[in-house]
Amino acid sequence: MSMCDTRLRRRRCEAAMAGLRLPRPFSVPELCEQVAERRGRPLHLHPLPAAAAAAGTCGLWLGTEAADHIFYEQRTGRLHQEHIVLHELAHILLDHHRIVPGGAAAERLLPDLDRRLVRRLMPRADYSTPQEREAETLATMLRLDAEAPARRPDEVLDRLREATGMWP
């Protein structure tokens, strides 16, 4: 992958984050509410059915006409679950989509779902495509930016003043 590809991916991710108010302290459910509000449609979180997990999928975004649904692996730690949700949120924010012809993938992963409802399906098992790498980049950026301490431009000077008692 070239440096140009990396820069372009980062710029697309920054554009997708524009206007988001990352919750402090960081909260994935609050971020989900914000994304749902931005899109004007409900967003629901669900544990991934065992059949989908057995097929090697750890996260999945399913878009219907009425709502977005994010499925996450439930047999892993909380931070990993949150990262899976952030990755799927990234697909939504980046407007990624994979049309599922005939709904075959949806039927295999979510056998009880009426496949006529499926408009978008983004199952995740690896990072071999540009969309997957871009979503992973944005998921990481969301977490890092949200957990970075808030900084004012003059914070370094304030700390220097406190430490030395001098006014630079």
C-alpha positions as protocol buffer text, in pm:
chain_id: "A"
residue {
  index: 1
  type: MET
  ca { x: 0 y: 0 z: 0 }
}
residue {
  index: 2
  type: SER
  ca { x: 139 y: 338 z: -95 }
}
residue {
  index: 3
  type: MET
  ca { x: 177 y: 644 z: 126 }
}
residue {
  index: 4
  type: CYS
  ca { x: -77 y: 817 z: -100 }
}
residue {
  index: 5
  type: ASP
  ca { x: -334 y: 544 z: -25 }
}
residue {
  index: 6
  type: THR
  ca { x: -272 y: 584 z: 347 }
}
residue {
  index: 7
  type: ARG
  ca { x: -313 y: 963 z: 332 }
}
residue {
  index: 8
  type: LEU
  ca { x: -630 y: 936 z: 127 }
}
residue {
  index: 9
  type: ARG
  ca { x: -773 y: 681 z: 373 }
}
residue {
  index: 10
  type: ARG
  ca { x: -691 y: 908 z: 666 }
}
residue {
  index: 11
  type: ARG
  ca { x: -852 y: 1210 z: 496 }
}
residue {
  index: 12
  type: ARG
  ca { x: -1170 y: 1010 z: 426 }
}
residue {
  index: 13
  type: CYS
  ca { x: -1179 y: 899 z: 789 }
}
residue {
  index: 14
  type: GLU
  ca { x: -1130 y: 1254 z: 916 }
}
residue {
  index: 15
  type: ALA
  ca { x: -1413 y: 1374 z: 690 }
}
residue {
  index: 16
  type: ALA
  ca { x: -1640 y: 1097 z: 823 }
}
residue {
  index: 17
  type: MET
  ca { x: -1564 y: 1210 z: 1181 }
}
residue {
  index: 18
  type: ALA
  ca { x: -1639 y: 1576 z: 1106 }
}
residue {
  index: 19
  type: GLY
  ca { x: -1919 y: 1704 z: 1324 }
}
residue {
  index: 20
  type: LEU
  ca { x: -1916 y: 1411 z: 1565 }
}
residue {
  index: 21
  type: ARG
  ca { x: -1903 y: 1504 z: 1932 }
}
residue {
  index: 22
  type: LEU
  ca { x: -1711 y: 1214 z: 2078 }
}
residue {
  index: 23
  type: PRO
  ca { x: -1851 y: 1141 z: 2424 }
}
residue {
  index: 24
  type: ARG
  ca { x: -1625 y: 1209 z: 2723 }
}
residue {
  index: 25
  type: PRO
  ca { x: -1595 y: 979 z: 2901 }
}
residue {
  index: 26
  type: PHE
  ca { x: -1609 y: 763 z: 2591 }
}
residue {
  index: 27
  type: SER
  ca { x: -1929 y: 566 z: 2548 }
}
residue {
  index: 28
  type: VAL
  ca { x: -2001 y: 343 z: 2249 }
}
residue {
  index: 29
  type: PRO
  ca { x: -2380 y: 349 z: 2313 }
}
residue {
  index: 30
  type: GLU
  ca { x: -2375 y: 733 z: 2320 }
}
residue {
  index: 31
  type: LEU
  ca { x: -2178 y: 740 z: 1996 }
}
residue {
  index: 32
  type: CYS
  ca { x: -2430 y: 497 z: 1843 }
}
residue {
  index: 33
  type: GLU
  ca { x: -2714 y: 732 z: 1946 }
}
residue {
  index: 34
  type: GLN
  ca { x: -2533 y: 1021 z: 1780 }
}
residue {
  index: 35
  type: VAL
  ca { x: -2482 y: 826 z: 1456 }
}
residue {
  index: 36
  type: ALA
  ca { x: -2848 y: 721 z: 1458 }
}
residue {
  index: 37
  type: GLU
  ca { x: -2949 y: 1084 z: 1503 }
}
residue {
  index: 38
  type: ARG
  ca { x: -2716 y: 1195 z: 1224 }
}
residue {
  index: 39
  type: ARG
  ca { x: -2868 y: 936 z: 989 }
}
residue {
  index: 40
  type: GLY
  ca { x: -3225 y: 996 z: 1103 }
}
residue {
  index: 41
  type: ARG
  ca { x: -3291 y: 628 z: 1166 }
}
residue {
  index: 42
  type: PRO
  ca { x: -3262 y: 387 z: 1458 }
}
residue {
  index: 43
  type: LEU
  ca { x: -2943 y: 193 z: 1519 }
}
residue {
  index: 44
  type: HIS
  ca { x: -2968 y: -129 z: 1719 }
}
residue {
  index: 45
  type: LEU
  ca { x: -2688 y: -336 z: 1875 }
}
residue {
  index: 46
  type: HIS
  ca { x: -2724 y: -715 z: 1894 }
}
residue {
  index: 47
  type: PRO
  ca { x: -2504 y: -1005 z: 1999 }
}
residue {
  index: 48
  type: LEU
  ca { x: -2396 y: -1201 z: 1693 }
}
residue {
  index: 49
  type: PRO
  ca { x: -2583 y: -1531 z: 1651 }
}
residue {
  index: 50
  type: ALA
  ca { x: -2369 y: -1837 z: 1715 }
}
residue {
  index: 51
  type: ALA
  ca { x: -2406 y: -1953 z: 1351 }
}
residue {
  index: 52
  type: ALA
  ca { x: -2249 y: -1632 z: 1223 }
}
residue {
  index: 53
  type: ALA
  ca { x: -1965 y: -1649 z: 1476 }
}
residue {
  index: 54
  type: ALA
  ca { x: -1903 y: -2011 z: 1379 }
}
residue {
  index: 55
  type: ALA
  ca { x: -1874 y: -1897 z: 1015 }
}
residue {
  index: 56
  type: GLY
  ca { x: -1579 y: -1675 z: 1119 }
}
residue {
  index: 57
  type: THR
  ca { x: -1763 y: -1343 z: 1136 }
}
residue {
  index: 58
  type: CYS
  ca { x: -1695 y: -1126 z: 1441 }
}
residue {
  index: 59
  type: GLY
  ca { x: -1899 y: -822 z: 1343 }
}
residue {
  index: 60
  type: LEU
  ca { x: -2170 y: -732 z: 1100 }
}
residue {
  index: 61
  type: TRP
  ca { x: -2363 y: -425 z: 989 }
}
residue {
  index: 62
  type: LEU
  ca { x: -2703 y: -494 z: 843 }
}
residue {
  index: 63
  type: GLY
  ca { x: -2896 y: -206 z: 693 }
}
residue {
  index: 64
  type: THR
  ca { x: -3266 y: -231 z: 621 }
}
residue {
  index: 65
  type: GLU
  ca { x: -3496 y: 40 z: 487 }
}
residue {
  index: 66
  type: ALA
  ca { x: -3607 y: 121 z: 840 }
}
residue {
  index: 67
  type: ALA
  ca { x: -3297 y: 85 z: 1059 }
}
residue {
  index: 68
  type: ASP
  ca { x: -2933 y: -11 z: 1099 }
}
residue {
  index: 69
  type: HIS
  ca { x: -2836 y: -318 z: 1300 }
}
residue {
  index: 70
  type: ILE
  ca { x: -2487 y: -390 z: 1428 }
}
residue {
  index: 71
  type: PHE
  ca { x: -2407 y: -742 z: 1543 }
}
residue {
  index: 72
  type: TYR
  ca { x: -2096 y: -809 z: 1752 }
}
residue {
  index: 73
  type: GLU
  ca { x: -1921 y: -1118 z: 1885 }
}
residue {
  index: 74
  type: GLN
  ca { x: -2043 y: -1173 z: 2239 }
}
residue {
  index: 75
  type: ARG
  ca { x: -1783 y: -1431 z: 2346 }
}
residue {
  index: 76
  type: THR
  ca { x: -1499 y: -1182 z: 2378 }
}
residue {
  index: 77
  type: GLY
  ca { x: -1393 y: -902 z: 2612 }
}
residue {
  index: 78
  type: ARG
  ca { x: -1577 y: -571 z: 2646 }
}
residue {
  index: 79
  type: LEU
  ca { x: -1305 y: -365 z: 2474 }
}
residue {
  index: 80
  type: HIS
  ca { x: -1298 y: -605 z: 2180 }
}
residue {
  index: 81
  type: GLN
  ca { x: -1679 y: -593 z: 2156 }
}
residue {
  index: 82
  type: GLU
  ca { x: -1664 y: -213 z: 2156 }
}
residue {
  index: 83
  type: HIS
  ca { x: -1399 y: -215 z: 1885 }
}
residue {
  index: 84
  type: ILE
  ca { x: -1613 y: -444 z: 1671 }
}
residue {
  index: 85
  type: VAL
  ca { x: -1906 y: -202 z: 1710 }
}
residue {
  index: 86
  type: LEU
  ca { x: -1678 y: 94 z: 1627 }
}
residue {
  index: 87
  type: HIS
  ca { x: -1560 y: -87 z: 1314 }
}
residue {
  index: 88
  type: GLU
  ca { x: -1919 y: -142 z: 1202 }
}
residue {
  index: 89
  type: LEU
  ca { x: -2006 y: 220 z: 1287 }
}
residue {
  index: 90
  type: ALA
  ca { x: -1714 y: 320 z: 1067 }
}
residue {
  index: 91
  type: HIS
  ca { x: -1870 y: 134 z: 774 }
}
residue {
  index: 92
  type: ILE
  ca { x: -2190 y: 332 z: 834 }
}
residue {
  index: 93
  type: LEU
  ca { x: -2009 y: 667 z: 864 }
}
residue {
  index: 94
  type: LEU
  ca { x: -1803 y: 597 z: 552 }
}
residue {
  index: 95
  type: ASP
  ca { x: -2117 y: 489 z: 364 }
}
residue {
  index: 96
  type: HIS
  ca { x: -1967 y: 154 z: 271 }
}
residue {
  index: 97
  type: HIS
  ca { x: -2196 y: -107 z: 133 }
}
residue {
  index: 98
  type: ARG
  ca { x: -2201 y: -443 z: -22 }
}
residue {
  index: 99
  type: ILE
  ca { x: -2520 y: -538 z: -196 }
}
residue {
  index: 100
  type: VAL
  ca { x: -2611 y: -896 z: -118 }
}
residue {
  index: 101
  type: PRO
  ca { x: -2749 y: -1058 z: -433 }
}
residue {
  index: 102
  type: GLY
  ca { x: -3051 y: -1260 z: -334 }
}
residue {
  index: 103
  type: GLY
  ca { x: -2958 y: -1225 z: 32 }
}
residue {
  index: 104
  type: ALA
  ca { x: -2759 y: -1553 z: 37 }
}
residue {
  index: 105
  type: ALA
  ca { x: -2499 y: -1423 z: 282 }
}
residue {
  index: 106
  type: ALA
  ca { x: -2768 y: -1280 z: 508 }
}
residue {
  index: 107
  type: GLU
  ca { x: -2954 y: -1611 z: 500 }
}
residue {
  index: 108
  type: ARG
  ca { x: -2639 y: -1803 z: 596 }
}
residue {
  index: 109
  type: LEU
  ca { x: -2537 y: -1564 z: 874 }
}
residue {
  index: 110
  type: LEU
  ca { x: -2884 y: -1474 z: 1003 }
}
residue {
  index: 111
  type: PRO
  ca { x: -3113 y: -1760 z: 901 }
}
residue {
  index: 112
  type: ASP
  ca { x: -3425 y: -1622 z: 1075 }
}
residue {
  index: 113
  type: LEU
  ca { x: -3411 y: -1289 z: 891 }
}
residue {
  index: 114
  type: ASP
  ca { x: -3645 y: -1215 z: 600 }
}
residue {
  index: 115
  type: ARG
  ca { x: -3385 y: -1152 z: 330 }
}
residue {
  index: 116
  type: ARG
  ca { x: -3618 y: -916 z: 140 }
}
residue {
  index: 117
  type: LEU
  ca { x: -3553 y: -664 z: 418 }
}
residue {
  index: 118
  type: VAL
  ca { x: -3177 y: -656 z: 366 }
}
residue {
  index: 119
  type: ARG
  ca { x: -3043 y: -350 z: 183 }
}
residue {
  index: 120
  type: ARG
  ca { x: -2682 y: -357 z: 298 }
}
residue {
  index: 121
  type: LEU
  ca { x: -2479 y: -626 z: 464 }
}
residue {
  index: 122
  type: MET
  ca { x: -2118 y: -584 z: 574 }
}
residue {
  index: 123
  type: PRO
  ca { x: -1991 y: -898 z: 747 }
}
residue {
  index: 124
  type: ARG
  ca { x: -1638 y: -876 z: 882 }
}
residue {
  index: 125
  type: ALA
  ca { x: -1394 y: -1159 z: 916 }
}
residue {
  index: 126
  type: ASP
  ca { x: -1067 y: -1001 z: 796 }
}
residue {
  index: 127
  type: TYR
  ca { x: -913 y: -680 z: 661 }
}
residue {
  index: 128
  type: SER
  ca { x: -832 y: -786 z: 307 }
}
residue {
  index: 129
  type: THR
  ca { x: -1033 y: -517 z: 124 }
}
residue {
  index: 130
  type: PRO
  ca { x: -981 y: -140 z: 107 }
}
residue {
  index: 131
  type: GLN
  ca { x: -1322 y: -86 z: 275 }
}
residue {
  index: 132
  type: GLU
  ca { x: -1225 y: -311 z: 566 }
}
residue {
  index: 133
  type: ARG
  ca { x: -890 y: -135 z: 613 }
}
residue {
  index: 134
  type: GLU
  ca { x: -1061 y: 204 z: 595 }
}
residue {
  index: 135
  type: ALA
  ca { x: -1324 y: 99 z: 852 }
}
residue {
  index: 136
  type: GLU
  ca { x: -1052 y: -33 z: 1083 }
}
residue {
  index: 137
  type: THR
  ca { x: -862 y: 295 z: 1053 }
}
residue {
  index: 138
  type: LEU
  ca { x: -1171 y: 499 z: 1140 }
}
residue {
  index: 139
  type: ALA
  ca { x: -1262 y: 269 z: 1432 }
}
residue {
  index: 140
  type: THR
  ca { x: -914 y: 319 z: 1575 }
}
residue {
  index: 141
  type: MET
  ca { x: -926 y: 695 z: 1519 }
}
residue {
  index: 142
  type: LEU
  ca { x: -1265 y: 719 z: 1695 }
}
residue {
  index: 143
  type: ARG
  ca { x: -1130 y: 538 z: 2001 }
}
residue {
  index: 144
  type: LEU
  ca { x: -800 y: 727 z: 2015 }
}
residue {
  index: 145
  type: ASP
  ca { x: -952 y: 1071 z: 1959 }
}
residue {
  index: 146
  type: ALA
  ca { x: -1226 y: 1008 z: 2214 }
}
residue {
  index: 147
  type: GLU
  ca { x: -983 y: 893 z: 2480 }
}
residue {
  index: 148
  type: ALA
  ca { x: -717 y: 1156 z: 2417 }
}
residue {
  index: 149
  type: PRO
  ca { x: -714 y: 1419 z: 2688 }
}
residue {
  index: 150
  type: ALA
  ca { x: -875 y: 1745 z: 2586 }
}
residue {
  index: 151
  type: ARG
  ca { x: -601 y: 1995 z: 2509 }
}
residue {
  index: 152
  type: ARG
  ca { x: -600 y: 2370 z: 2486 }
}
residue {
  index: 153
  type: PRO
  ca { x: -345 y: 2535 z: 2261 }
}
residue {
  index: 154
  type: ASP
  ca { x: -174 y: 2694 z: 2562 }
}
residue {
  index: 155
  type: GLU
  ca { x: -176 y: 2383 z: 2783 }
}
residue {
  index: 156
  type: VAL
  ca { x: 202 y: 2339 z: 2762 }
}
residue {
  index: 157
  type: LEU
  ca { x: 256 y: 2698 z: 2877 }
}
residue {
  index: 158
  type: ASP
  ca { x: 9 y: 2651 z: 3164 }
}
residue {
  index: 159
  type: ARG
  ca { x: 199 y: 2343 z: 3283 }
}
residue {
  index: 160
  type: LEU
  ca { x: 530 y: 2527 z: 3254 }
}
residue {
  index: 161
  type: ARG
  ca { x: 392 y: 2817 z: 3462 }
}
residue {
  index: 162
  type: GLU
  ca { x: 264 y: 2577 z: 3730 }
}
residue {
  index: 163
  type: ALA
  ca { x: 592 y: 2384 z: 3744 }
}
residue {
  index: 164
  type: THR
  ca { x: 823 y: 2684 z: 3754 }
}
residue {
  index: 165
  type: GLY
  ca { x: 607 y: 2958 z: 3897 }
}
residue {
  index: 166
  type: MET
  ca { x: 735 y: 3178 z: 3616 }
}
residue {
  index: 167
  type: TRP
  ca { x: 550 y: 3356 z: 3341 }
}
residue {
  index: 168
  type: PRO
  ca { x: 719 y: 3281 z: 3007 }
}
